[in-house]
Amino acid sequence: MQQALLVKVFAGSAAGATVAAYSVGQQIAIAAFSAGLGFVALALVFRMRSFKEVIRRGREDRDAQQPAEAAT
């Protein structure tokens, strides 16, 4: 939809294929940047640098909760 709108708007100044290619490239670049920024934010918020560490901490938390649940 967005590509069709841009092709129509820029019909007199640029080729349709050029405008559509630019639009698709721009969407890919924005998606890649957003995903990268999201992973950086997760790493900063949770102070974790690898998925192995996330899995290890999850197992430690689960193992620590099991004796507490058994006692109640």
N, CA and C of each residue as an Amber inpcrd file, in Angstrom:
protein
   216
   0.8270000  -1.1940000   0.0000000   0.0000000   0.0000000   0.0000000
   0.8660000   1.2510000   0.0000000   1.8450000   1.2760000   0.8840000
   2.7170000   2.4450000   0.9830000   3.4980000   2.6440000  -0.3140000
   3.9790000   1.5420000  -0.8910000   4.7300000   1.6440000  -2.1340000
   3.8570000   2.1990000  -3.2550000   2.6060000   1.7530000  -3.3260000
   1.6960000   2.2370000  -4.3700000   1.4230000   3.7270000  -4.2070000
   1.2540000   4.1750000  -2.9750000   1.0240000   5.6020000  -2.7280000
   2.2360000   6.4260000  -3.1460000   3.4280000   5.9740000  -2.7800000
   4.6330000   6.7210000  -3.1440000   4.8560000   6.7360000  -4.6560000
   4.5670000   5.6290000  -5.3270000   4.6980000   5.5900000  -6.7930000
   3.7540000   6.6060000  -7.4170000   2.5460000   6.6960000  -6.9040000
   1.5600000   7.6550000  -7.4360000   1.9920000   9.0920000  -7.1600000
   2.4790000   9.3550000  -5.9480000   2.8750000  10.7170000  -5.5820000
   4.0680000  11.1800000  -6.4050000   5.0500000  10.3020000  -6.6140000
   6.2680000  10.6830000  -7.3290000   6.2490000  10.2590000  -8.7940000
   5.0680000  10.0760000  -9.3670000   4.9440000   9.5960000 -10.7440000
   5.6420000  10.5170000 -11.7400000   5.6180000  11.8040000 -11.5190000
   6.2120000  12.7210000 -12.4820000   7.7010000  12.9450000 -12.2930000
   8.2420000  12.6350000 -11.1470000   9.6340000  12.9760000 -10.8740000
  10.5790000  11.7740000 -10.8070000  10.0560000  10.5560000 -10.6490000
  10.9220000   9.3800000 -10.5670000  10.1920000   8.1670000 -11.1290000
  10.9740000   7.1960000 -11.5570000  10.3850000   5.9670000 -12.0880000
   9.7120000   5.1920000 -10.9600000   8.6330000   4.5230000 -11.3060000
   7.8780000   3.7720000 -10.3070000   8.7150000   2.7040000  -9.6290000
   9.5290000   2.0100000 -10.4000000  10.3660000   0.9560000  -9.8350000
  11.3870000   1.5340000  -8.8590000  11.9100000   2.6900000  -9.1610000
  12.8890000   3.3290000  -8.2790000  12.2510000   3.7280000  -6.9520000
  11.0780000   4.3140000  -7.0140000  10.3740000   4.7300000  -5.7930000
   9.9860000   3.5190000  -4.9620000   9.4900000   2.4650000  -5.5950000
   9.1040000   1.2560000  -4.8700000  10.3200000   0.5940000  -4.2310000
  11.4300000   0.5360000  -4.9510000  12.6470000  -0.0680000  -4.4020000
  13.1540000   0.7430000  -3.2140000  13.1200000   2.0450000  -3.3220000
  13.5420000   2.8880000  -2.2040000  12.6590000   2.6520000  -0.9880000
  11.3550000   2.5710000  -1.2000000  10.4220000   2.3860000  -0.1040000
  10.6510000   1.0460000   0.5950000  10.8400000  -0.0170000  -0.1770000
  11.0810000  -1.3380000   0.4110000  12.4030000  -1.3270000   1.1740000
  13.4320000  -0.7470000   0.5870000  14.7260000  -0.6620000   1.2580000
  14.6460000   0.1240000   2.5550000  13.8920000   1.1950000   2.5390000
  13.7240000   2.0140000   3.7340000  13.0150000   1.2200000   4.8320000
  11.9920000   0.4600000   4.4820000  11.2800000  -0.3490000   5.4720000
  12.1870000  -1.4260000   6.0600000  13.0200000  -2.0440000   5.2350000
  13.9590000  -3.0570000   5.7320000  14.9700000  -2.4210000   6.6800000
  15.4980000  -1.2620000   6.3110000  16.4770000  -0.5800000   7.1570000
  15.8710000  -0.1840000   8.5020000  14.6610000   0.3180000   8.4920000
  13.9940000   0.7160000   9.7400000  13.7220000  -0.5010000  10.6080000
  13.2960000  -1.6080000  10.0060000  13.0300000  -2.8340000  10.7780000
  14.3210000  -3.3660000  11.3990000  15.4080000  -3.3660000  10.6440000
  16.6960000  -3.8560000  11.1600000  17.1880000  -2.9590000  12.2980000
  17.0710000  -1.6600000  12.1260000  17.4910000  -0.7230000  13.1650000
  16.6560000  -0.9050000  14.4320000  15.3500000  -1.0670000  14.2750000
  14.4670000  -1.2470000  15.4300000  14.7770000  -2.5400000  16.1700000
  15.0280000  -3.6120000  15.4270000  15.3620000  -4.8920000  16.0640000
  16.6890000  -4.7850000  16.8140000  17.6640000  -4.1570000  16.1960000
  18.9580000  -3.9750000  16.8590000  18.8370000  -3.1280000  18.1090000
  18.1040000  -2.0560000  18.0220000  17.8950000  -1.1900000  19.1770000
  17.1500000  -1.9310000  20.2880000  16.2040000  -2.7670000  19.9140000
  15.4790000  -3.5590000  20.9000000  16.3950000  -4.5270000  21.6410000
  17.2880000  -5.2070000  20.9050000  18.2180000  -6.1300000  21.5550000
  19.1900000  -5.3910000  22.4610000  19.6400000  -4.2190000  22.0440000
  20.5280000  -3.4230000  22.9000000  19.7870000  -3.0000000  24.1690000
  18.5500000  -2.5840000  24.0210000  17.7650000  -2.1780000  25.1920000
  17.5680000  -3.3520000  26.1550000  17.2810000  -4.5360000  25.6260000
  17.1320000  -5.7100000  26.4850000  18.4320000  -6.0210000  27.2210000
  19.5430000  -5.9310000  26.5110000  20.8310000  -6.2150000  27.1390000
  21.1350000  -5.2080000  28.2420000  20.8110000  -3.9540000  28.0190000
  21.0710000  -2.9340000  29.0340000  20.1320000  -3.0560000  30.2280000
  18.8740000  -3.3320000  29.9650000  17.9000000  -3.4080000  31.0410000
  18.1730000  -4.6160000  31.9350000  18.4340000  -5.7630000  31.3170000
  18.6140000  -6.9830000  32.0920000  20.0840000  -7.2940000  32.3770000
  20.9840000  -6.4740000  31.8780000  22.4230000  -6.6280000  32.0840000
  22.9020000  -8.0300000  31.7300000  22.4570000  -8.5090000  30.5830000
  22.8560000  -9.8260000  30.0970000  23.4190000  -9.6770000  28.6920000
  24.4810000 -10.4130000  28.4340000  25.1320000 -10.2900000  27.1430000
  24.9990000 -11.5440000  26.2870000  24.4820000 -12.6460000  26.8480000
  24.3520000 -13.8590000  26.0500000  23.0970000 -14.6240000  26.4620000
  22.6010000 -15.4250000  25.5330000  21.4210000 -16.2270000  25.8270000
  21.7670000 -17.3580000  26.7880000  23.0100000 -17.8080000  26.7830000
  23.4240000 -18.8350000  27.7400000  23.2540000 -18.3300000  29.1700000
  23.6030000 -17.0680000  29.3860000  23.4460000 -16.4830000  30.7170000
  21.9710000 -16.3880000  31.0960000  21.1210000 -16.0470000  30.1450000
  19.6790000 -15.9660000  30.4020000  19.1490000 -17.3430000  30.8040000
  19.5510000 -18.3700000  30.0760000  19.0980000 -19.7330000  30.3760000
  19.6160000 -20.1730000  31.7430000  20.8830000 -19.8880000  32.0370000
  21.4650000 -20.2670000  33.3250000  20.7200000 -19.6000000  34.4720000
  20.4530000 -18.3010000  34.3460000  19.7390000 -17.5900000  35.4120000
  18.3160000 -18.1160000  35.5730000  17.6710000 -18.4510000  34.4670000
  16.3250000 -19.0040000  34.5340000  16.3030000 -20.3310000  35.2630000
  17.2860000 -21.1800000  34.9820000  17.3570000 -22.4680000  35.6790000
  17.6490000 -22.2770000  37.1590000  18.5270000 -21.3450000  37.4760000
  18.8310000 -21.0730000  38.8840000  17.5960000 -20.5860000  39.6240000
  16.8440000 -19.6970000  39.0090000  15.6170000 -19.1910000  39.6380000
  14.5910000 -20.3000000  39.8190000  14.4350000 -21.1550000  38.8200000
  13.4870000 -22.2640000  38.9040000  13.9010000 -23.2430000  40.0000000
  15.1910000 -23.5680000  40.0610000  15.6800000 -24.4860000  41.0920000
  15.5230000 -23.8890000  42.4900000  15.6850000 -22.5840000  42.6260000
  15.5280000 -21.9340000  43.9260000  14.0630000 -21.9100000  44.3550000
  13.1360000 -21.8640000  43.4130000  11.7170000 -21.8100000  43.7420000
  11.1490000 -23.1750000  44.0930000  11.7180000 -24.2300000  43.5530000
  11.1660000 -25.5790000  43.7940000  11.1940000 -25.9600000  45.2760000
  12.3100000 -25.7760000  46.0110000  12.2660000 -26.1120000  47.4460000
  11.2920000 -25.2400000  48.2270000  11.1670000 -23.9910000  47.8410000
  10.2380000 -23.0960000  48.5310000   8.7930000 -23.5380000  48.3080000
   8.4710000 -23.9940000  47.1150000   7.1090000 -24.4530000  46.8310000
   6.8220000 -25.7710000  47.5250000   7.8320000 -26.6280000  47.6340000
   7.6440000 -27.9200000  48.2950000   7.4090000 -27.7430000  49.7940000
   7.9900000 -26.7120000  50.3810000   7.8740000 -26.4680000  51.8210000
   6.4790000 -25.9280000  52.1880000   5.7800000 -25.3370000  51.2300000
   4.4730000 -24.7450000  51.5610000   3.3410000 -25.6910000  51.3520000
